[in-house]
Amino acid sequence: MNDELKIVFLGTGAAIPTLRRGLPSLAIIKDNRTFLCDCGEGTQLRIMQAGLHPSKISHIFISHLHGDHIFGLPGFLSTQQMMGRMNPLTLFGPKGLKKFIEKVRNISEFTLDFSLRIVELEPERQKFHVDDFVVETSLLEHRSLCYGYGFFERPRPGKFNVEKAKMFDIPPGPQRAALKQGNVIFVHGRKIRPDDVLAPPVPGRVIAYCSDTRPCSSAVELAKDCDVLVHDSTFAEHHKDKAHESFHSTAEQAAKVAARANAKKLILWHISSRYDEDDERELLAQARQVFPESYLSRDFAEIKIERP
């Protein structure tokens, strides 16, 4: 099994698409599965341009119901139907997501032959299992109901120590397999625990996705000790008042969230179309003054997340 975990940025702009930045969407890829975070207009084209397989997208996590984050969903669903998709798909998002999908389907009269499950989240913080991850939600501070998502990879069992197994007279076969699965066994009446022959578990990796938010304590809590924090960085510091009025963050404010959360890496995300490349370099410089491990997102960029 491939242990690679990576983020592919599909659209990294805010509200208005440009030639350099599409509307918000990113893919989290682990093994043979892909999660999508948000699905702005044009996302399905970005997916194809990035060389990803749409049918391998098993879950889509919608932060909130503003158009730049959801207007790509109907097109993605109808295209998947026309391409003969059979794999089930699950959508997570705020209350109203189901009504949005149903209204579009009724008006445009498209049907789906594959299984589509829509889960509308509760305002309270939630945790649920999805594949190799525990996904945690947290309400952010935006103009509409907006969720941040934490993707917590499950720990991997430590390496099996063959020499210790021989010392305990554990033959190759089912008993060793049971220990690797975390079960206690008995050999010649002696109780043997997994930690007798296994190295300590390898910690899982953590991705925090906080799009469209003012800097807030819930983002800090969600991103605590994460490997990568993707955070709203819509504005430069001289537009701080505008950021506050529109319930967004500056790059410097995102860096302060990352520092408070003890994140390992910050990705500046959701960049306003008002800025050119020189302006964006200034955004990055502002963030790095506070948090040196800050990086500017770009469409089609990939980040591989290594295990500790």
Secondary structure as GFF3:
##gff-version 3
##sequence-region A 1 308
A	DSSP	beta_strand	5	11	.	.	.	ID=ss1
A	DSSP	beta_strand	13	14	.	.	.	ID=ss2
A	DSSP	beta_strand	25	30	.	.	.	ID=ss3
A	DSSP	beta_strand	33	37	.	.	.	ID=ss4
A	DSSP	alpha_helix	43	49	.	.	.	ID=ss5
A	DSSP	three_ten_helix	54	56	.	.	.	ID=ss6
A	DSSP	beta_strand	57	61	.	.	.	ID=ss7
A	DSSP	alpha_helix	67	70	.	.	.	ID=ss8
A	DSSP	alpha_helix	73	82	.	.	.	ID=ss9
A	DSSP	beta_strand	89	93	.	.	.	ID=ss10
A	DSSP	alpha_helix	97	108	.	.	.	ID=ss11
A	DSSP	beta_strand	116	120	.	.	.	ID=ss12
A	DSSP	beta_strand	126	130	.	.	.	ID=ss13
A	DSSP	beta_strand	133	139	.	.	.	ID=ss14
A	DSSP	beta_strand	147	153	.	.	.	ID=ss15
A	DSSP	alpha_helix	162	167	.	.	.	ID=ss16
A	DSSP	alpha_helix	174	180	.	.	.	ID=ss17
A	DSSP	beta_strand	185	187	.	.	.	ID=ss18
A	DSSP	beta_strand	190	192	.	.	.	ID=ss19
A	DSSP	alpha_helix	194	197	.	.	.	ID=ss20
A	DSSP	beta_strand	206	210	.	.	.	ID=ss21
A	DSSP	alpha_helix	217	222	.	.	.	ID=ss22
A	DSSP	beta_strand	228	232	.	.	.	ID=ss23
A	DSSP	three_ten_helix	237	239	.	.	.	ID=ss24
A	DSSP	alpha_helix	240	245	.	.	.	ID=ss25
A	DSSP	alpha_helix	251	261	.	.	.	ID=ss26
A	DSSP	beta_strand	266	269	.	.	.	ID=ss27
A	DSSP	beta_strand	271	272	.	.	.	ID=ss28
A	DSSP	alpha_helix	277	290	.	.	.	ID=ss29
A	DSSP	beta_strand	294	296	.	.	.	ID=ss30
A	DSSP	beta_strand	302	304	.	.	.	ID=ss31
###
